[in-house]
Amino acid sequence: MFDHAYQNYMDHAYPADELMPLTCRGRVRGLEPSRGDVDDALGKFSLTLIDTLDTLVLLNKTTEFEAAVRRVLSDVRLDNDIVVSVFETNIRVLGGLLGGHSMAVMLKDKGEHMQWYQDELLHMAKDLGLRLLPAFNTSSGLPYPRVNLRFGVRGPETRTGTETDTCTACAGTMILEFAALSRFTGDPVFEIHARRALDFLWEKRQRNSNLVGTTINIHSGEWVRRDSGVGAGIDSYYEYLLKAYILLGDDLFLERFNIHYASIMKYISQPPLLLDVHIHKPLLPARTWMDSLLAFFPGLQVLKGDIRPAIETHEMLYQVTKKHNFLPEAFTTDFRVHWAQHPLRPEFAESTYFLYKATGDPYYLEAGRTILDNLNRFARVPCGFAAMKDVRTGSHEDRMDSFFLAEMFKYLFLLFADAEDLPFDVEDYVFTTEAHLLPLSLSTAPHASFFTSNRTFNEELDDSNFDWTCPNTRLLFPDPAFPRNLREPIRSAVDKSCPRPPPYRYVEPGMGRPPLRAQDFMANNVEHLELLRRMGAVSAVAAEDGVRFMQEMMELSSQQQKEQLPPRAIQIVSHPFLGRVVLTAGPAQFGIDLSKSSTGVRGFVTVAEPYSGCTEITNAEYVQGHIALLQRGQCMFAEKARHIQKAGAIGGIVIDDNEGSSSDTAPLFQMAGDGRSTDDITMPLLFLFHKEGNILLEALKEYREAEVLLSDKARDRGVTLLPHTPPSLLEPVSLFHASAEQLIQDTLELDELTPEQVTPPREEVSPVEQDTSPAEEVRPPEEEASPAEDARPPEEEATAADLTRPEEERDSEDREEPEGDTDSSSQSVDELLADWREDLEAFQQMEKDEL
C-alpha cells in the first residue's frame, strides 16, 4: 500500500508538494483553485517527499531513503516567496527534516548506509527554523499563524503579518521540533521561543477550570473562542506538553499536562464521548458534535497510563468507523454524520497502535485490519489513495495529503510488525504529532544544560501531580475479559444510536446551565417563549446564555440543512476505473430518488446534442438507453430532463458551465423544478461541478466509452462492478485481494471448462437475473443472447429500466430458449474469454494507467 502511494507521488507529482490521485498530477499552489487555509501547508518545497523520509527507513526501504535524501538536498528550495502556515510547516517540513536527519545518523552509525552524510538535512532544518523565527516577533511570544519564507512577516512584500488570532495548537505545537533543532545544533534560540509561547498559553489558561480556549489573540492574549476540547484547534497542545516531558525530561511540562488532564477528565470526558465545553462554564456543553481529530486522544491517554477511558473512547470511534467505513470529519453525539468528508486522517490508527502496545489485546489487530481493508476497498484509486469527499456516498476528493504517507503507514506497519521486522528500536524515539521520530537521547545532549525551566510559579513541584511509573497492564487487566466488558456497552450504544440526553431542568438564566436547549425549543410553547425572552433581559450573564442558545439554533439549522441535501455518487465502473473513481454529485428535487433504489441506475454515458439539452435532442439514437451528459445553463433543469427522457435516456448528468468550479470549494445544491408538476420525470438527474464533470468527459474522450453507476452511495469496488463476468470466476476472486497472477490462473482454469460448465442451469437463474438491461447492453432486436452472455452474476440486479417493463414482456423473454448449436456457444465463450483477458491485462497495467 505504501509503495502504491509513494511511487505514484514520485511518478506523477514530484517535485510538487502533493499528489492529486484522481487526475494523476501534482498539486502546485497557484496553479490549482485555492482551497483556502488548507493550501497554507503547501510551500513549493516537495512537501510529501520530506514528510515521508523517516517512513522509508521504518519500512526497511533504506536504498529509497538514501535516494530521497539526495533528491531533497539537490532539488528542494526553502527561500520561496510564498506564505505558509507556521504550524504546518513546523510539524511537516521541519519535523520531516529532523526525522530524516535522525534516521540518517542512525544508519550512518550502523556503518552500512549513508556513509557520505554530513548533517546536510540538519543544515536545511536550521535554515527553515530561521525562516520561521520572524513569526515569533510578537509582544506575547505567540507566533503569527503565517509567515513568508523569503520575507518574514513585516512589510508589504510579505503579504502577511496582519493576522491577530491563532489557534492554541498552532502556537503550542512547536516545542518538540524547535527543542530538537536547538539540541542538535547547539543554538538555544529555537527552544527559547517555543518555551516562551508555551509559558504564555499556560498563563492565559482559565484559572478556575484550568482549561484553554480554541483561538487566542496573539497580541493581547484574550481568548477569541472560549470553547475547549481535545480536538481541532487544541489537540496537539496537550500532546506536546506530555511529549516534551518525555523528550526533554523537564518536570515542568509533566506538571502542566497533569493539571490540564485532570480538568479534561472532569469536564470534557463523558465516557465514551469527549465533548467541548466553555472554559468559564465548564459544566456547559459548547456543541453537540465531535471532530475526528480527537481520535488521537486515546493514544495520548495510553502514554499517560490511563488505559480504561482510552479503551472506551477508542471503542466508540471504532464503532463509528465500522458504521461509516471511515471516521467522518465530525459526527454527532448520536453518531450521525455532521461533516461527511474524510481526508485519510491517521489519528484513529495511531490510537489503535498505542492501545495494542499497552494491552497486547489482538482485538486491536482486528481494528487495524478494518482500517486496511477500508482503505483498499474505498480509497485506493489507480494513482494512489484519494480522500473521501463524503463517507455516506463513497465519493472521492482529488487529494492525498502528505500526512497519509508520514503517519498512516508508520502506525499500521508498527501495529502488525514483529520486533525483528523493525530496523531499529522505536522505544528510543518519541513520535511528533506528524509521527516524525526524534531520539530520546536529546534530553542528555551536550547542549541540554542551556535550557532551564522558566518557572511561572514560586511553589515547589507537587508530587500529587505525577504518575512516576508506567502502568503494568497485567495488573490492570488480571481478567482477560475485562477490556471486552468495557467495550460491549459502547458497541451496543453506537449500534442503537444513543438517545438524546434528557432536557435540562429549568434553571434561572445565568446560574450555570442554559434554561432552554435549542434541540428542545418549540415555537408554539408559551413557556419556551418566556424563557427565551428572559435570556436577553435579566442580566449580562443571561444575555450570554441567550447568545449561546442562538449559536445552538444556527448549528442545529445547519445540521438539518445538511441532512436535507444528501449528496449522490457517480461511480465510473468501466475499464480502467472498475469502480475506483467516485464523483460527488448533487441530487434533483424531481425524478427517481436514488436513496430509495437498492441498485441505482447503471449505463454508458453519451453527450447529448444540443449539449445544453434545452431543445429536442437531435442524437436520440445515441442517447436512447444511455445516460445523457448535459451542460448547465440556458434553461431549467427539469426542461433538460424532459428532453433527454423523451429521447429515451435512462438518466442524466448536468455538468456545471462555470469553469474551475469544484465540490472541493463550492457547496452542493439540489436542482430545483420549474414551478410546475415534475411527476412526469421518471429517471434520475444528477449535477456535477466543472472539475468532476471534466474527469468524466476526459474518461469518455480517452477510452471512447465510459460506464457509470448513479446511486446514493458508491458500491464496493470489487467484482460486482465487472460487467458480464461468469459466476464461476466471481466467487473466489476480488480485485483488491487477489494478485494479477491469481486472476490469470482463474482465467486459464475457465478456458478448460465446457460451455455447459460456464453456463449456470436455467432453473437456478431468476427472471431478473436472466434479463439484460438496456443500461447494460444495447442489441439489435433480432440478435439473440447466448446463454453465457445472458446469465448475469447473482450480485448484479436489474436496473430501474428492467423493472419498469411490463411483467408479461419479461416473462416471455424468460421462456425463450437460445438458438444455435454447440459451436456458436463455444464461440460465445471464446469472445467472453477474450473480453475477460483484456480486463486482466488492464488490471495488470492499472497501477501505471493515467486517467
C-alpha positions in Angstrom: 0.0 0.0 0.0 2.8 2.4 0.9 4.6 1.6 -2.4 1.4 2.3 -4.3 1.0 5.7 -2.7 4.7 6.7 -2.7 5.5 5.6 -6.2 2.5 7.4 -7.7 3.6 10.5 -5.9 7.1 10.2 -7.3 5.9 9.2 -10.8 3.1 11.7 -11.3 3.6 14.6 -8.8 7.2 15.1 -7.7 8.6 17.8 -7.2 5.1 19.2 -6.4 4.0 19.3 -2.8 1.2 16.7 -3.0 -0.3 14.2 -5.4 -3.8 14.7 -6.9 -4.7 11.0 -7.2 -7.8 11.3 -9.4 -6.2 13.4 -12.1 -2.7 11.8 -11.7 -0.7 15.0 -11.3 0.9 17.2 -8.7 -0.8 19.9 -6.8 1.1 23.1 -7.3 0.0 26.1 -5.3 -1.2 28.9 -7.5 -2.0 26.6 -10.5 -5.0 24.9 -8.8 -8.1 26.7 -7.5 -7.5 27.9 -3.9 -8.8 25.7 -1.2 -8.4 28.3 1.5 -6.4 27.6 4.6 -5.7 24.0 3.6 -3.3 25.3 0.9 -1.2 27.0 3.6 0.6 23.7 4.1 2.0 23.9 0.5 5.2 25.9 0.1 6.7 24.5 -3.2 9.2 22.5 -1.1 8.2 18.9 -2.2 6.2 18.5 1.0 5.3 14.9 0.6 8.8 13.7 -0.1 10.2 15.5 3.1 7.2 14.3 5.2 7.9 10.7 4.1 11.7 10.4 4.7 11.7 8.6 8.1 8.7 6.4 7.0 11.0 5.0 4.3 13.6 3.9 7.0 11.0 2.4 9.3 9.6 0.3 6.4 13.1 -1.0 5.7 13.5 1.0 2.5 17.0 2.3 3.1 18.0 2.4 -0.5 14.9 4.5 -1.4 15.7 6.7 1.7 19.2 7.4 0.5 17.9 8.3 -2.9 15.2 10.5 -1.4 17.7 12.4 0.8 19.8 13.1 -2.3 16.8 14.4 -4.1 15.8 16.7 -1.2 19.4 18.1 -1.0 19.6 18.7 -4.7 16.0 19.8 -5.6 14.3 21.5 -2.6 14.4 25.2 -2.0 13.3 26.8 1.2 13.6 30.5 0.2 10.4 30.7 -1.9 8.4 33.9 -1.9 5.3 32.1 -0.6 3.2 32.5 2.6 2.9 29.3 4.6 1.3 28.1 7.8 3.9 28.2 10.7 2.2 25.3 12.4 2.0 23.0 9.3 5.5 23.9 8.1 6.9 23.2 11.5 5.3 19.7 12.0 5.6 18.5 8.4 8.7 20.1 6.9 10.9 20.9 9.9 9.8 17.7 11.6 10.4 15.8 8.4 13.9 17.1 8.0 14.7 16.4 11.7 13.2 12.9 11.5 15.2 12.3 8.3 18.4 13.6 10.0 17.8 11.3 13.0 17.4 8.3 10.7 20.5 9.2 8.6 22.6 9.5 11.7 21.3 6.2 13.0 22.0 4.4 9.7 25.5 6.0 9.4 26.4 4.9 12.9 25.5 1.3 11.9 28.1 1.6 9.2 26.1 0.2 6.2 24.3 3.2 4.7 24.6 7.0 4.5 28.3 7.0 5.0 28.5 10.1 2.9 26.1 12.0 5.1 27.5 15.2 6.8 24.4 16.6 8.5 23.0 18.2 5.4 19.4 17.7 6.4 20.1 19.3 9.7 21.6 22.4 8.0 18.4 22.6 5.9 16.4 22.3 9.1 18.2 25.2 10.7 17.7 27.3 7.6 14.0 26.6 7.8 13.9 27.3 11.5 15.5 30.7 11.0 12.8 31.4 8.3 10.1 30.6 10.8 11.5 32.6 13.7 10.2 36.0 12.5 6.7 34.8 13.2 7.5 34.8 16.9 8.2 38.6 16.9 5.1 39.5 18.9 4.7 41.1 22.4 3.2 37.8 23.7 5.7 35.5 22.2 2.9 33.6 20.4 3.7 33.2 16.7 1.8 34.7 13.8 -0.2 31.9 12.1 1.6 32.5 8.7 5.0 33.6 7.5 6.6 34.4 4.2 9.5 32.0 3.7 11.6 34.7 2.0 10.4 38.0 3.6 9.1 37.0 7.1 6.1 38.9 8.5 6.9 42.6 8.2 6.5 44.8 5.2 4.1 44.8 2.2 6.1 42.3 0.3 5.4 39.6 2.9 1.6 39.6 2.2 1.0 38.5 5.8 1.6 39.7 9.3 -1.8 41.4 9.7 -3.5 38.4 11.5 -4.5 38.9 15.1 -5.7 35.4 16.0 -4.2 31.9 16.1 -5.3 28.6 17.4 -4.0 27.2 20.7 -2.5 24.1 18.9 -0.9 26.4 16.3 1.0 28.3 19.0 1.6 25.3 21.3 2.8 22.7 18.9 6.4 23.9 18.4 8.4 22.7 21.4 9.4 19.2 20.1 10.8 20.3 16.7 12.3 23.6 18.0 13.8 22.0 21.1 15.2 19.2 18.9 16.7 21.7 16.5 18.3 23.6 19.4 19.7 20.4 20.9 21.0 19.1 17.6 22.7 22.4 16.6 23.6 23.9 20.0 21.7 27.1 19.2 19.2 27.8 22.0 17.2 30.4 20.2 14.6 28.0 18.8 13.8 26.2 22.1 13.7 29.6 23.9 11.0 30.9 21.6 8.9 27.7 21.7 9.1 27.6 25.6 8.0 31.3 25.7 4.9 30.5 23.7 4.0 27.6 25.9 4.6 29.7 29.0 2.2 32.4 27.7 -0.5 29.9 26.9 -0.2 28.4 30.4 -0.5 31.9 32.0 -3.7 32.5 29.9 -5.5 29.3 30.9 -8.8 29.8 32.7 -7.6 29.6 36.4 -10.8 28.0 37.7 -11.3 25.3 35.1 -7.6 25.0 34.1 -8.7 24.7 30.5 -7.6 26.7 27.5 -9.8 28.1 24.7 -9.5 27.3 21.0 -8.4 30.6 19.5 -6.4 33.4 21.1 -5.4 36.9 20.2 -1.6 36.8 19.6 -1.1 40.4 20.8 -3.4 40.8 23.8 -3.7 37.2 24.9 -7.5 37.5 25.0 -9.5 34.3 24.2 -11.3 34.8 20.9 -13.1 31.4 21.0 -13.7 30.1 24.5 -14.8 26.6 23.7 -12.4 23.9 24.9 -12.0 20.3 23.9 -9.3 17.9 22.8 -10.0 18.0 19.1 -9.3 20.5 16.3 -7.6 23.7 17.5 -6.3 22.4 20.8 -5.3 18.8 20.3 -1.6 18.8 19.9 -1.0 21.5 22.6 -1.9 18.8 25.2 0.1 16.2 23.2 3.2 18.3 23.2 3.1 19.1 26.9 3.4 15.4 27.7 5.8 14.5 24.9 8.0 17.5 25.8 8.4 15.9 29.2 9.2 12.5 27.6 11.7 14.0 25.1 13.4 16.7 27.3 12.9 15.3 30.9 11.6 18.6 32.2 9.2 18.1 35.1 7.5 21.4 34.4 5.9 20.1 31.3 4.5 17.0 33.1 3.1 19.1 35.9 1.2 21.3 33.5 0.0 18.4 31.5 -1.4 16.6 34.6 -3.2 19.7 35.8 -4.8 20.1 32.3 -5.5 16.4 32.1 -7.4 16.4 35.5 -9.7 19.1 34.1 -10.2 17.3 30.8 -11.3 14.2 32.7 -13.5 16.3 35.0 -15.3 18.4 32.4 -14.7 17.2 28.8 -14.6 13.5 29.2 -18.1 11.9 29.3 -17.0 8.3 28.5 -17.0 7.3 25.8 -17.6 10.8 24.5 -15.3 13.8 24.6 -17.5 17.0 24.3 -16.3 20.6 24.1 -17.2 22.9 27.0 -16.9 26.6 27.7 -13.8 27.5 29.7 -15.6 29.8 32.0 -18.6 27.5 32.5 -17.1 24.0 32.1 -20.3 22.3 33.1 -21.9 23.7 30.0 -21.5 21.8 26.7 -20.3 24.0 23.8 -21.5 21.8 21.0 -23.3 18.6 20.2 -20.8 17.0 17.9 -17.2 15.8 17.9 -14.5 16.1 15.3 -12.3 13.3 14.1 -9.0 14.9 15.3 -9.8 13.9 18.8 -9.2 10.3 17.8 -5.5 10.8 18.8 -6.6 11.2 22.5 -6.8 7.5 23.5 -3.2 7.1 22.3 -2.2 10.1 24.5 -4.1 8.5 27.4 -2.0 5.3 26.9 1.2 7.4 27.3 -0.3 9.0 30.4 -1.2 5.5 31.7 -4.9 6.0 31.9 -6.0 2.9 30.0 -9.7 2.4 30.9 -11.0 5.7 29.3 -8.7 5.1 26.3 -10.4 1.7 25.7 -13.8 3.3 26.0 -13.3 6.2 23.7 -11.4 4.1 21.1 -14.3 1.6 21.1 -16.8 4.4 20.4 -14.5 5.6 17.5 -14.2 2.1 16.2 -17.9 1.5 16.1 -18.4 4.9 14.3 -15.7 3.8 11.8 -17.5 0.5 11.1 -20.8 2.3 10.7 -19.4 4.7 8.1 -16.3 2.9 6.8 -14.2 5.9 7.9 -14.4 8.4 10.7 -16.4 11.4 9.4 -14.7 14.7 9.9 -17.3 15.4 12.5 -20.1 13.3 14.0 -22.9 13.9 16.4 -23.4 12.5 19.9 -25.8 10.0 18.5 -23.1 9.1 15.9 -24.7 10.5 12.8 -22.6 12.3 10.2 -22.1 16.0 10.9 -19.3 16.8 8.4 -19.1 14.0 5.8 -15.5 14.3 4.4 -12.6 12.1 5.5 -9.1 13.2 4.3 -7.5 9.9 5.2 -6.6 11.0 8.7 -4.3 8.7 10.7 -5.3 9.6 14.3 -7.5 6.5 14.8 -4.7 4.2 13.5 -2.3 5.9 15.9 -4.5 5.2 19.0 -5.1 1.7 17.8 -1.3 1.1 17.7 -0.8 2.6 21.2 -3.6 0.5 22.7 -2.3 -2.7 21.2 1.1 -1.9 22.7 -0.4 -1.2 26.1 -2.7 -4.2 26.3 -1.5 -6.8 23.8 -5.1 -7.5 23.0 -5.5 -8.9 19.5 -8.8 -7.1 19.2 -6.8 -4.1 18.1 -5.1 -6.1 15.3 -8.7 -6.7 14.0 -9.3 -2.9 14.3 -6.1 -2.4 12.2 -7.3 -4.9 9.6 -10.6 -2.9 9.3 -8.6 0.3 8.6 -6.5 -1.5 6.0 -9.5 -3.2 4.3 -11.5 0.1 4.1 -8.5 2.0 2.6 -8.1 -0.6 -0.1 -11.8 -1.0 -0.8 -12.9 2.6 -0.8 -9.9 4.9 -1.0 -7.5 3.2 -3.4 -7.5 4.5 -6.9 -5.2 3.8 -9.9 -2.9 6.8 -9.0 -2.7 6.4 -5.2 -5.3 6.8 -2.4 -7.9 9.5 -2.7 -9.5 11.3 0.3 -13.2 10.7 0.8 -15.4 13.6 -0.2 -18.4 12.1 1.5 -18.3 8.9 3.6 -22.1 8.4 3.1 -21.7 8.1 -0.7 -18.1 6.9 -1.0 -17.3 9.8 -3.4 -13.7 11.0 -3.7 -11.8 14.2 -3.4 -8.7 14.8 -5.7 -6.4 14.9 -2.6 -3.8 12.8 -0.9 -2.3 14.8 2.0 1.4 14.3 2.9 0.4 13.1 6.4 -1.1 10.0 4.9 2.4 8.8 4.0 4.1 10.3 7.0 1.7 8.8 9.6 -0.8 6.2 8.4 1.7 3.7 7.2 4.1 4.1 10.1 1.4 3.3 12.7 -0.1 0.5 10.6 3.3 -1.1 10.0 4.2 -0.8 13.7 0.8 -2.3 14.7 1.4 -5.5 12.7 5.3 -5.7 12.8 7.2 -8.1 15.0 10.4 -6.9 16.6 12.6 -8.5 14.0 10.7 -6.6 11.3 11.9 -3.2 12.6 15.3 -1.8 11.6 15.7 0.0 15.0 14.1 0.1 18.4 11.2 2.7 18.3 11.3 2.8 22.1 14.4 5.0 21.7 12.3 7.7 20.0 9.3 9.9 20.6 6.7 10.5 17.8 5.9 14.1 17.0 2.3 14.9 16.1 3.2 14.2 12.5 4.8 10.9 13.6 8.4 12.0 12.9 11.0 10.3 15.0 13.1 12.3 17.5 15.7 10.5 19.7 15.2 10.5 23.4 18.9 11.0 23.8 18.3 14.7 23.1 17.5 15.1 26.8 21.1 14.4 27.7 22.6 16.2 24.7 25.8 18.3 25.4 23.7 21.5 24.9 20.9 20.5 27.2 22.3 22.4 30.1 21.5 25.7 28.3 17.8 25.1 29.0 16.3 25.6 32.4 12.6 25.7 33.2 11.1 29.2 33.0 9.0 28.6 36.1 5.8 30.6 36.3 5.1 29.8 39.9 7.2 30.0 43.0 5.8 26.9 44.6 7.7 23.6 44.5 6.5 20.8 42.4 3.6 19.0 43.9 4.2 15.2 43.8 0.4 14.6 43.6 0.6 15.8 40.0 2.9 13.0 39.0 2.5 9.4 38.0 6.1 8.4 38.2 5.8 4.9 36.8 4.2 3.4 33.8 1.2 1.1 34.4 1.6 -2.7 34.5 -1.1 -3.9 32.1 -1.1 -7.4 33.7 -2.1 -5.8 37.0 -4.6 -3.5 35.3 -6.3 -6.4 33.5 -5.9 -9.6 35.5 -9.1 -10.9 33.8 -8.6 -11.1 30.0 -12.3 -10.4 29.6 -12.1 -7.0 31.4 -11.3 -4.9 28.3 -14.1 -6.7 26.5 -16.5 -5.9 29.3 -15.7 -2.2 28.8 -16.3 -2.4 25.1 -19.6 -4.2 25.0 -22.0 -1.5 26.3 -20.3 1.1 24.0 -20.8 -1.2 20.9 -24.5 -1.6 21.6 -24.9 2.2 22.3 -23.4 3.1 18.9 -25.4 0.3 17.1 -28.7 1.7 18.6 -27.6 5.3 18.3 -27.6 6.8 21.7 -30.8 8.6 22.7 -30.6 12.3 23.3 -29.8 13.3 26.9 -32.9 14.5 28.9 -33.6 18.2 28.6 -32.1 20.3 31.3 -34.3 21.2 34.3 -35.3 24.9 34.3 -32.6 26.9 36.0 -32.7 30.7 36.3 -30.7 32.3 33.5 -27.1 32.9 34.4 -27.0 30.2 37.0 -24.6 27.9 35.2 -26.8 26.0 32.7 -29.0 27.4 30.0 -32.7 27.2 30.8 -33.5 26.0 27.3 -31.7 24.0 24.7 -32.1 24.6 21.0 -33.0 21.0 20.3 -35.9 21.2 22.8 -37.3 24.6 21.7 -40.9 24.7 20.3 -42.1 28.0 18.9 -45.7 27.3 19.9 -44.8 26.7 23.6 -45.6 29.8 25.6 -43.2 28.8 28.4 -40.3 28.4 25.9 -41.0 31.9 24.5 -41.0 33.3 28.0 -37.7 31.6 28.8 -36.2 33.0 25.6 -37.4 36.5 26.5 -35.8 36.2 29.9 -32.4 35.2 28.4 -31.9 38.7 27.0 -33.5 40.8 29.7 -32.4 39.5 33.1 -28.7 40.1 33.3 -25.5 40.2 31.2 -24.9 36.6 32.1 -28.3 35.7 30.9 -27.6 37.5 27.7 -24.6 35.3 27.2 -26.8 32.3 27.6 -29.1 33.8 25.0 -26.2 34.2 22.6 -25.3 30.6 23.2 -28.8 29.4 22.6 -28.8 31.2 19.2 -25.5 29.6 18.3 -27.0 26.2 19.0 -30.0 27.1 16.9 -27.8 28.0 14.0 -25.8 24.8 14.4 -29.0 22.8 14.5 -30.4 24.5 11.5 -27.1 23.9 9.6 -27.2 20.3 10.6 -30.8 19.8 9.5 -30.0 21.5 6.2 -27.1 19.1 5.6 -29.5 16.2 6.2 -31.9 17.6 3.6 -29.2 17.7 1.0 -27.7 14.3 0.9 -25.1 14.1 -2.0 -25.2 11.3 -4.6 -22.4 9.3 -6.2 -21.4 8.8 -9.8 -19.1 5.8 -9.9 -17.1 5.1 -13.1 -17.3 1.3 -13.4 -15.8 0.7 -16.9 -12.2 -0.1 -17.7 -9.7 1.0 -16.4 -11.5 2.5 -13.4 -13.6 -0.5 -12.3 -15.4 1.5 -9.7 -12.4 3.0 -8.1 -13.3 6.6 -9.0 -16.3 8.1 -7.4 -17.5 11.6 -8.1 -19.6 13.7 -5.7 -22.9 14.7 -7.3 -25.8 16.9 -6.3 -29.4 15.4 -6.5 -32.5 16.8 -8.1 -35.8 17.6 -6.4 -37.6 15.5 -9.1 -37.1 12.2 -10.8 -36.1 8.9 -9.3 -34.9 9.2 -5.7 -31.7 7.1 -5.7 -31.7 6.8 -2.0 -34.7 4.5 -2.3 -33.1 2.4 -5.0 -31.1 -0.6 -3.9 -29.4 -0.9 -7.3 -29.1 2.6 -8.7 -29.0 3.2 -12.4 -26.1 1.9 -14.5 -25.3 2.7 -18.1 -22.9 4.1 -20.6 -22.7 7.9 -20.9 -23.1 9.9 -24.1 -23.1 13.6 -24.8 -26.5 15.0 -25.7 -26.9 17.2 -28.8 -27.5 20.0 -28.3 -25.2 20.0 -25.2 -27.5 22.4 -23.3 -30.4 19.9 -23.6 -32.8 22.9 -23.9 -34.4 21.8 -27.2 -35.3 18.5 -28.7 -32.4 16.1 -28.7 -31.0 15.6 -32.2 -28.9 12.5 -31.5 -31.7 10.5 -29.9 -30.5 7.2 -31.4 -27.3 7.5 -29.3 -29.0 8.8 -26.2 -31.5 6.0 -26.1 -30.7 3.5 -23.4 -27.8 5.7 -22.2 -27.1 8.3 -19.5 -27.0 11.7 -21.2 -24.4 14.3 -20.4 -25.7 17.9 -20.5 -24.3 21.4 -19.8 -25.8 23.7 -17.2 -27.5 26.8 -18.3 -29.9 28.4 -20.9 -33.0 26.6 -19.4 -34.4 24.9 -16.3 -33.1 21.6 -15.1 -36.5 20.0 -15.4 -36.7 21.0 -19.1 -33.4 19.3 -19.8 -34.6 16.2 -18.0 -37.8 16.1 -20.1 -35.9 16.4 -23.4 -33.4 13.6 -22.7 -36.2 11.4 -21.2 -38.2 11.9 -24.4 -35.1 10.8 -26.4 -35.0 7.5 -24.4 -32.3 8.3 -21.9 -32.2 6.2 -18.7 -30.6 9.1 -16.7 -28.9 12.4 -17.0 -25.8 14.2 -15.6 -25.7 18.0 -15.8 -22.2 19.4 -15.8 -21.5 22.9 -14.5 -20.6 25.5 -17.1 -18.6 27.6 -14.6 -15.0 26.7 -15.4 -13.0 25.7 -12.4 -15.9 25.0 -10.1 -15.4 22.0 -7.8 -17.2 20.2 -5.0 -13.9 20.8 -3.1 -14.6 24.5 -2.9 -18.3 25.0 -3.5 -21.3 23.6 -1.6 -23.6 21.1 -3.3 -27.2 22.1 -4.0 -30.4 20.4 -5.2 -31.5 21.0 -8.7 -35.0 22.6 -8.4 -38.0 22.0 -10.6 -39.6 24.6 -12.9 -42.6 25.5 -10.8 -45.0 23.0 -12.2 -45.5 19.3 -11.6 -42.5 17.2 -12.3 -44.2 13.8 -11.8 -43.7 13.1 -15.5 -39.9 12.9 -14.9 -39.2 9.2 -14.0 -35.5 9.0 -14.4 -32.6 10.3 -12.2 -30.8 13.6 -12.9 -27.6 14.4 -11.1 -25.4 17.5 -11.1 -21.5 17.6 -11.3 -19.3 20.7 -10.8 -17.0 21.5 -13.7 -13.9 19.8 -12.3 -15.7 16.5 -11.6 -17.5 16.7 -14.9 -14.2 17.1 -16.7 -12.9 13.8 -15.1 -15.9 12.0 -16.7 -15.6 13.8 -20.0 -11.8 13.0 -20.2 -12.6 9.4 -19.4 -15.1 9.3 -22.3 -12.6 11.0 -24.6 -9.7 8.8 -23.7 -11.5 5.4 -23.7 -14.3 6.2 -26.2 -16.9 4.8 -23.8 -17.5 5.2 -20.1 -20.0 3.2 -18.0 -21.2 4.8 -14.7 -23.4 3.8 -11.8 -25.7 6.5 -10.4 -26.6 5.8 -6.8 -27.0 7.2 -3.4 -23.6 5.9 -2.4 -20.7 4.0 -4.0 -20.9 0.3 -4.3 -18.0 -1.9 -3.2 -15.1 -1.6 -5.7 -14.9 -5.3 -6.0 -16.0 -7.8 -8.7 -19.7 -6.8 -8.5 -18.8 -3.9 -10.8 -17.3 -6.1 -13.6 -19.8 -6.4 -16.4 -20.7 -9.8 -17.8 -18.4 -11.9 -15.6 -19.1 -15.6 -15.2 -20.2 -16.5 -11.7 -17.6 -19.3 -11.6 -15.0 -16.5 -11.6 -16.8 -14.1 -9.4 -16.9 -16.2 -6.3 -13.3 -16.8 -5.4 -11.8 -13.5 -6.8 -11.7 -10.0 -5.5 -9.8 -7.3 -7.4 -8.5 -5.9 -4.2 -7.4 -9.1 -2.5 -6.1 -11.2 -5.4 -3.0 -10.7 -7.4 -3.0 -10.5 -11.2 -1.3 -13.9 -11.3 -4.3 -15.4 -9.4 -6.7 -13.8 -11.8 -4.8 -15.2 -14.8 -4.8 -18.6 -13.3 -8.5 -18.5 -12.7 -9.0 -17.5 -16.3 -6.9 -20.4 -17.6 -9.0 -22.7 -15.5 -12.1 -21.2 -17.0 -10.6 -21.8 -20.5 -10.6 -25.5 -19.8 -14.3 -25.6 -18.9 -17.0 -26.6 -21.4 -19.8 -24.2 -22.3 -22.2 -26.2 -20.1 -19.9 -25.7 -17.1 -19.7 -22.0 -17.7 -23.4 -21.5 -18.1 -25.4 -21.9 -14.9 -28.5 -24.2 -15.1 -31.5 -22.2 -16.3 -33.6 -23.2 -13.4 -31.1 -21.6 -11.0 -31.4 -18.1 -12.6 -34.2 -15.9 -11.6 -36.1 -13.9 -14.2 -34.4 -10.6 -13.1 -31.0 -12.2 -13.4 -31.7 -13.5 -16.9 -32.8 -10.2 -18.2 -30.3 -7.9 -19.9 -31.0 -4.3 -19.0 -30.9 -1.6 -21.7 -28.4 0.2 -19.3 -26.1 -2.8 -19.6 -26.2 -3.6 -23.3 -28.0 -2.4 -26.4 -28.6 -5.1 -29.1 -30.5 -5.1 -32.3 -33.9 -6.7 -31.7 -33.2 -9.6 -34.0 -29.9 -10.6 -32.3 -30.4 -13.4 -29.7 -28.3 -13.5 -26.5 -26.2 -16.6 -25.8 -26.6 -18.4 -22.5 -23.2 -17.3 -21.4 -23.9 -13.7 -22.1 -27.4 -13.8 -20.7 -26.6 -15.3 -17.3 -25.6 -12.4 -15.1 -23.9 -12.9 -11.7 -26.3 -13.1 -8.7 -24.7 -9.9 -7.3 -25.9 -7.9 -10.3 -29.5 -6.8 -10.1 -31.9 -5.4 -12.6 -31.8 -1.6 -13.1 -34.8 0.6 -12.9 -35.2 0.3 -16.7 -35.7 -3.5 -16.2 -38.3 -3.1 -13.5 -40.4 -0.7 -15.4 -41.0 -3.0 -18.4 -44.3 -5.0 -18.4 -44.2 -8.2 -16.5 -45.6 -10.1 -19.5 -42.8 -8.9 -21.7 -40.1 -10.1 -19.2 -41.8 -13.4 -18.7 -42.0 -14.0 -22.5 -38.3 -13.3 -22.8 -37.6 -15.7 -20.0 -39.4 -18.5 -21.7 -37.4 -18.1 -25.0 -34.6 -20.6 -25.5 -31.5 -19.5 -27.3 -31.0 -20.9 -30.8 -27.8 -22.3 -32.3 -25.5 -25.3 -31.9 -22.5 -26.1 -29.7 -20.2 -24.2 -32.0 -22.0 -21.0 -31.6 -22.0 -21.4 -27.8 -18.2 -22.1 -27.9 -17.7 -19.0 -29.9 -19.6 -17.0 -27.3 -17.3 -18.4 -24.6 -14.3 -17.5 -26.7 -15.5 -14.0 -27.1 -16.2 -13.8 -23.4 -12.7 -15.0 -22.6 -11.1 -12.5 -25.0 -13.0 -9.7 -23.2 -12.0 -11.1 -19.8 -8.3 -11.3 -20.9 -8.5 -7.6 -21.9 -9.8 -6.8 -18.4 -7.0 -8.8 -16.9 -4.3 -7.0 -18.9 -5.9 -3.8 -17.9 -5.8 -4.8 -14.3 -2.1 -5.6 -14.6 -1.4 -2.2 -16.1 -3.8 -0.3 -13.7 -1.0 0.9 -11.5 0.6 2.7 -14.4 -2.6 4.0 -16.1 -3.3 7.7 -16.1 -6.9 8.9 -16.0 
